[in-house]
Amino acid sequence: MAKVGVDSIAGDLVDFLNAAPTAFHAVAEAKLRLKEAGYEHISEREDRVLKPGGKYFFTRNHSTIIAFAIGQRFVAGNGFHIVGAHTDSPCLKIKPISKVVKGGFLEVGVQTYGGGLWHTWFDRDLTVAGRILIKQKKDGSDVYTHKLVRIQEPIMRIPTLAIHLDKGVSEGFKFNTQGHVVPVLATLIKNELQKLVGENGIVDRNDSNEKTNLSSNKHHLLLLKLIADQAGCELDEICDFELQLCDTQPSVIGGALKEFIFSGRLDNLCMSFCSLKALIDATSAHGSLDQESGVRMVALFDHEEVGSNSAQGAGSPAMFDALSRITQCFSSDSMLLAKAIQRSFVVSADMAHALHPNYMDKHEENHQPKMHGGLVIKHNANQRYATNAITAFIFREIADKHNLPIQDFVVRNDMGCGSTIGPILASGVGVRTVDVGAPQLSMHSIREVCAVDDIRHSYEHFKAYFNEFTQLDAKISVDY
């Protein structure tokens, strides 16, 4: 049997996924790739001089990132060509007071974030990742900074109850997220009597001389010590943290024909990666911005899974602020921003529901997105998606020109419909928007799956959009 090759873009996505267990890490990886491509890191707190042909990015809370490249022919009032996605995924986040001692075990209190399929988190080899706030000395004064951390080895597990003790489980696995979704960190006897902590040496939870700004009454000292060791800092330098549980199984290309990507967080790091790579590649070649009169932009927001209502979510002024400040760098005329918005376009990119072979009745007969079928244009008459005939046509026209597959999706009338950042940006900023996404299965599971082919389809579609939207939009006449 001939060996099946691995698509280079899909392999690059796998590398991105494995580097990004949290939204903070996803932004860090995006920053690294943007800097390598010649993008300049700027701050929203400072005034900047932006130039035609310039490539820039900024972050908010280090969990949202907006990157943009200004066309050489850009003038104030011209439009922005945007792909928006999100960096967050459903997960279990460590509580502000996480210390739980019960039944001879050290456990860690967690809270559910987003609408996860929480049963998939049971019996998985788990670890923690996120960011910590550190106090350090600089020139004799205290300064505070954050540092990303990730413990590589599995240190936690949420065990299921044996079938012998739960005979009804064969009729349905039922659990309580407060009482049953509590990961085990260690046994009390090993922690207190033997005081053995793997390769980190001996830690006495009761008598240790270790000092910490985070009280051991709030978190297990064992957990704090693991975090400090990984971060390369002292316990008393840790002031606070935002940590979440993560699966330790790496993202991989799998399937008998190497046609699938098996991974967590495909929703929505897959679309984040494809849009970011498309922007970088559409702006890296010599002369790629010479004929561009608009601004090419990618906006990756945090907190989509919980409604986007945060200082760094799509419901914040982040997008409007970016459009406003870029426009104002080229003219002080405040009227030009409204003109720019009307000339702009957003592709809201969020993963779509592929047809499930074992639950085919969950899709309407005429709207069954399939793997390998390309990006899915999402429609909803009740505005759960922001697509309309004009915006769908624009996106479809790009696909037709490049012989890229494209699909359509409408949810059944008797089923609920999810939503995206699309309606939020469309209503909040007033910009034309189309909702699209690559098809996947197992959405919101700890382990999801999509098709390798659709990664390349998505990347090529977004790249063509960046390269050609200006010319296509000039041919469309609406509201005249």
C-alpha positions, 0 to 999 in steps of 0.5 A: 500500500502506498504511503499517504503524504501529510499535508504541510498546512495541516502539519503546521496546524498540528504544531500550532495546536500543540503550542496552544493549550490555552487562549494565552498560549494561542496568542503567544504563538500568533505573536511569534509567527507574526514577528517572524513575518515582519509584523511590528508589535504595537501597544494600544496605550501608546500613540503610533505612527502607522504607514502604508505598507506597514504590518502591525499587531496588538494584544488585549489581555494577552488573550485577544490579538488583532493583526493588520497590514495596511495597503500601499494605496490606503487612504482614510475612509477606505475599508478593512478586510477582516477575518474574525475568529476566537482563541478560547474553547470550553474547558475547566478552569481552576477556582480562586479557592481550589483546595479540596481534601476529601476521602483521603485525596487531594482534589482541585476545585474547578469551574466549567467554562463554556458549553463543554461536553464534560463527560469527555473529560473523565478518565483523561490524563490531565495537566494545567496551563495558563498564566501566573502573575509574578512579583519581581524586583527591578531597580529596587522596586517591585514590578509585576508581570505575567508569565505563561506556564504549562506543566507537560506531564499528566498530574490530574485525573477525573475518575469515573465510578466503576460500573459495579457501583453504578449499574444504571450507567449503561442507560446513560452517564449522569453526573453533577458538575459540582460534585463529580467533576473534581480532578484528583491531584494526589493521595493524602497519605503520599502527600502528608506521610511520605511527603514525596513529590516525584522528582521535585523532592520532598515537600511537607504541606504542614511544616514547609518553610516555603512562603507564598503570596497565594495562601496554602489555605486556598490552593494545595501547596503541592500544586503551587510548587509544581507551578513555580518549578515549571515557571522557574520562579519562587513560590513567594513570587506568585501573586495570582494565576489564571489556570485551566485543565488541559488534555496531555494527549497531543494533537495528531494527524490520524485516520487510516488515510491520514485524512483527519486531525484529532485534537482538542480546541479545533473550535476555534483554533483551527479557524484562528490558525487558517486566518492567521496563516492566510494573512501572513502569506497574503502580505509577505511576498514582495509587492503583495501590498502595492496595489492594495487600497484597504487594510487586511486584518485578522482579529482573534477574540477571547470569550466567544464561548461565554458570550463575548461580553468582556473587555477583550471579547468581540462584544467589546469596543476592540474592533471599533477602536482598531478601525477608528485609530487606524483611520485617524492615523491617516486623517483627523476627519471623524466622518471618514470612519463611518465611510470606512465601516461601510466599505469594510467586510468581516468573515466570521470564521467559526467551526461548523457542524459536519454531518454525523453518520450515526445521527444523520437526522440531526441535519436537514436533508438539503443542508448536510455539510460534509468533511472534505467539502470546504468551508460552510456558509452558515445561514439563519433567518433569525440572525443567529448568523450574520450572513445575507445574500450579498455577503454569501455571494461575495464569499462564494464568488471567491470560491468559484474563481479558485475552484474551491469547494463551498457548502451551505448550512441551515439548522433544522427548524425544530432544533436550537441554533448556536451563534458566533462573533458574526452577529456581535460584530455586525450589530456592534460595528455595523459592518457587512458580515458572512459567517463561515466555518470548516466542518468538524465532528465532536464539537466541544469535546475534549477531543474533536476531529476535522478533515485535513483537506478542509484546512487547506480549503480554508487557508486558500479561501481566506488568502484569496479573500485577502488578495481579491476582496478590493477588486470584487467589492468594487463591482457590487452595487447596493444601497446606491 
